[in-house]
Amino acid sequence: MEHDYFPTSYVEILARVAAIDPVKYGQSRNYLDGAVTRLSPYISRGVISTHFVYDSLLQQNFDFPAVEKLVQELAWRDYWQLIWVERQAAIEADLRSPQLPVVSFGLPVAFQTASTCVEAIDAGIQKLYSTGYMHNHMRMYVASLVCNFAHCHWKEPARWMYYHLLDGDWASNVLSWQWVAGSNSNKKYVFNQENLNKYSGSAQRKTFLDTEYEDLPLSTVPAEFHQVSSPELSCMLPLTSLPELDHSLPLLIYTSYNLDPVWQVDIAANRILLLEPSHFANYPVSEKVLRFIFSLSANIKDLKVFVGEFSELKNAYTGDLIRYKEHPFSSHFTGIEDKRSWLTTVSGEHSSFFAYWKKAKRQLE
Ligand SMILES: Cc1cc2nc3c(=O)[nH]c(=O)nc-3n(C[C@H](O)[C@H](O)[C@H](O)COP(=O)(O)OP(=O)(O)OC[C@H]3O[C@@H](n4cnc5c(N)ncnc54)[C@H](O)[C@@H]3O)c2cc1C
């Protein structure tokens, strides 16, 4: 079944949160078969929050040292989101320093077709296509090969990965790509075959990665990556007409990143899932991702889907209360803006993750 890997009913999502083993997580998260939570699609889509996951760990009576590694990872998401809130459109380009060198702006065809000749990488890309998920370490390997071995600029490849990820989160996505590529960090991330074999369980040898770090081919693009093109990222939204509205009731706007079933659940309201064509033209997602969004939206009672722009919905509504949740992609909405739930109250941009984490940890411990 399509959603076996990522069930979409709220009850099953809560069960996944309750089943986390934070100790095993801390010991194995870097391994591709490690005890990762696979909660990101639900957090990215706003079904649950980082704070909700943290609270539920505490309710299970884990003490802070036992959950620290996992909570630190949750904090990475908030850290990237806070940078986005602060820097807005600046994250769309090289944030701290130019990515150098760059020889092309597409994505090597070998990644698009999962035929890089590195078996574990090809398996990771196949898995992305079949499940809409890729392990964090595999994302780092792929981004490193694309940016630091094939010398492609990070932006177009990031859009390709975002297109296929059920957990697409623009901040985590582009800021992580930039972290790997060195435009949002002090050092590019590179790896060799030995490292890949250790964490993936692969036994492959004799690839271009099968050398000591100092001998990695970082100045000449490997032959496997010479053919580069722009990936085809078409996004087919369904056609809808304007939904019927009860103008005496508030209008609550849900989006593909706010699918929280308990948000304002106790009030009578028009509940509209707004999918803006202008947004999806700039940030396309695959059919699989769209189906996932629709399945998650089934957790919200009486939700109607409207494919159109915020301005059209606003013009059609004669009532006096529009409500939505804060998110950088919703900065053009008007009405009452509810706050998102964050892990801590630490806000603003920090010079590094650890500068942010130091403050966050003080609140969490
Ligand atoms: C190149 C690249 C692109 C990425 N793109 C996205 C993206 O589009 N959407 C997305 O949600 N994450 C992205 N990440 C971050 C990370 O890979 C995923 O959040 C993580 O793999 C999700 O799987 P999980 O829920 O099993 O994670 P777990 O390891 O179980 O972690 C638990 C939670 O902590 C958070 N988290 C863990 N690692 C990170 C991280 N490195 N950065 C931010 N948050 C983290 C997530 O909310 C995750 O659900 C990207 C990382 C890289 C290197």
The ligand as an SDF file (V2000), in Angstrom:
LIG
                    3D

 53 58  0  0  0  0  0  0  0  0999 V2000
   20.5870   17.7780    1.6630 C   0  0  0  0  0  0  0  0  0  0  0  0
   19.5500   17.6720    2.7560 C   0  0  0  0  0  0  0  0  0  0  0  0
   18.2280   17.9970    2.4720 C   0  0  0  0  0  0  0  0  0  0  0  0
   17.2530   17.9270    3.4950 C   0  0  0  0  0  0  0  0  0  0  0  0
   15.9590   18.2530    3.1940 N   0  0  0  0  0  0  0  0  0  0  0  0
   15.0120   18.1950    4.1540 C   0  0  0  0  0  0  0  0  0  0  0  0
   13.6580   18.5090    3.8680 C   0  0  0  0  0  0  0  0  0  0  0  0
   13.2850   18.9150    2.7670 O   0  0  0  0  0  0  0  0  0  0  0  0
   12.7450   18.3480    4.8660 N   0  0  0  0  0  0  0  0  0  0  0  0
   13.1050   17.9190    6.1140 C   0  0  0  0  0  0  0  0  0  0  0  0
   12.2200   17.7660    6.9720 O   0  0  0  0  0  0  0  0  0  0  0  0
   14.3830   17.6620    6.4080 N   0  0  0  0  0  0  0  0  0  0  0  0
   15.3500   17.7640    5.4790 C   0  0  0  0  0  0  0  0  0  0  0  0
   16.6450   17.4450    5.7890 N   0  0  0  0  0  0  0  0  0  0  0  0
   16.9940   17.1300    7.1880 C   0  0  0  0  0  0  0  0  0  0  0  0
   16.9540   15.6410    7.5620 C   0  0  0  0  0  0  0  0  0  0  0  0
   17.5870   14.8740    6.5940 O   0  0  0  0  0  0  0  0  0  0  0  0
   15.5200   15.1200    7.7520 C   0  0  0  0  0  0  0  0  0  0  0  0
   14.7740   15.9730    8.6060 O   0  0  0  0  0  0  0  0  0  0  0  0
   15.5450   13.7240    8.3810 C   0  0  0  0  0  0  0  0  0  0  0  0
   16.2940   12.8440    7.5870 O   0  0  0  0  0  0  0  0  0  0  0  0
   14.1420   13.2430    8.5220 C   0  0  0  0  0  0  0  0  0  0  0  0
   14.0580   11.8740    8.8520 O   0  0  0  0  0  0  0  0  0  0  0  0
   13.5850   11.3950   10.2750 P   0  0  0  0  0  0  0  0  0  0  0  0
   12.2980   12.0460   10.6650 O   0  0  0  0  0  0  0  0  0  0  0  0
   13.6220    9.8990   10.2520 O   0  0  0  0  0  0  0  0  0  0  0  0
   14.7520   12.0040   11.1440 O   0  0  0  0  0  0  0  0  0  0  0  0
   15.2590   11.6460   12.5910 P   0  0  0  0  0  0  0  0  0  0  0  0
   16.7180   11.3930   12.4940 O   0  0  0  0  0  0  0  0  0  0  0  0
   14.4310   10.6120   13.2330 O   0  0  0  0  0  0  0  0  0  0  0  0
   15.1210   13.0340   13.3580 O   0  0  0  0  0  0  0  0  0  0  0  0
   13.9590   13.4080   14.0860 C   0  0  0  0  0  0  0  0  0  0  0  0
   13.5110   14.7470   13.6220 C   0  0  0  0  0  0  0  0  0  0  0  0
   14.5330   15.7150   13.8530 O   0  0  0  0  0  0  0  0  0  0  0  0
   14.5750   16.6470   12.7760 C   0  0  0  0  0  0  0  0  0  0  0  0
   15.8660   16.5090   12.0850 N   0  0  0  0  0  0  0  0  0  0  0  0
   16.7090   15.4490   12.1150 C   0  0  0  0  0  0  0  0  0  0  0  0
   17.8240   15.7210   11.4110 N   0  0  0  0  0  0  0  0  0  0  0  0
   17.6690   16.9590   10.9230 C   0  0  0  0  0  0  0  0  0  0  0  0
   18.4780   17.8120   10.1170 C   0  0  0  0  0  0  0  0  0  0  0  0
   19.6870   17.4410    9.6880 N   0  0  0  0  0  0  0  0  0  0  0  0
   17.9990   19.0460    9.7930 N   0  0  0  0  0  0  0  0  0  0  0  0
   16.7790   19.4570   10.2330 C   0  0  0  0  0  0  0  0  0  0  0  0
   15.9830   18.6940   11.0110 N   0  0  0  0  0  0  0  0  0  0  0  0
   16.4210   17.4680   11.3430 C   0  0  0  0  0  0  0  0  0  0  0  0
   13.4300   16.3010   11.8540 C   0  0  0  0  0  0  0  0  0  0  0  0
   12.3000   17.0400   12.2390 O   0  0  0  0  0  0  0  0  0  0  0  0
   13.2200   14.8230   12.1360 C   0  0  0  0  0  0  0  0  0  0  0  0
   11.9150   14.4000   11.8530 O   0  0  0  0  0  0  0  0  0  0  0  0
   17.6330   17.5260    4.8000 C   0  0  0  0  0  0  0  0  0  0  0  0
   18.9780   17.2030    5.0720 C   0  0  0  0  0  0  0  0  0  0  0  0
   19.9190   17.2710    4.0460 C   0  0  0  0  0  0  0  0  0  0  0  0
   21.3440   16.9100    4.3640 C   0  0  0  0  0  0  0  0  0  0  0  0
  1  2  1  0
  2  3  1  0
  2 52  2  0
  3  4  2  0
  4  5  1  0
  4 50  1  0
  5  6  2  0
  6  7  1  0
  6 13  1  0
  7  8  2  0
  7  9  1  0
  9 10  1  0
 10 11  2  0
 10 12  1  0
 12 13  2  0
 13 14  1  0
 14 15  1  0
 14 50  1  0
 15 16  1  0
 16 17  1  0
 16 18  1  0
 18 19  1  0
 18 20  1  0
 20 21  1  0
 20 22  1  0
 22 23  1  0
 23 24  1  0
 24 25  2  0
 24 26  1  0
 24 27  1  0
 27 28  1  0
 28 29  2  0
 28 30  1  0
 28 31  1  0
 31 32  1  0
 32 33  1  0
 33 34  1  0
 33 48  1  0
 34 35  1  0
 35 36  1  0
 35 46  1  0
 36 37  1  0
 36 45  1  0
 37 38  2  0
 38 39  1  0
 39 40  1  0
 39 45  2  0
 40 41  1  0
 40 42  2  0
 42 43  1  0
 43 44  2  0
 44 45  1  0
 46 47  1  0
 46 48  1  0
 48 49  1  0
 50 51  2  0
 51 52  1  0
 52 53  1  0
M  END
$$$$
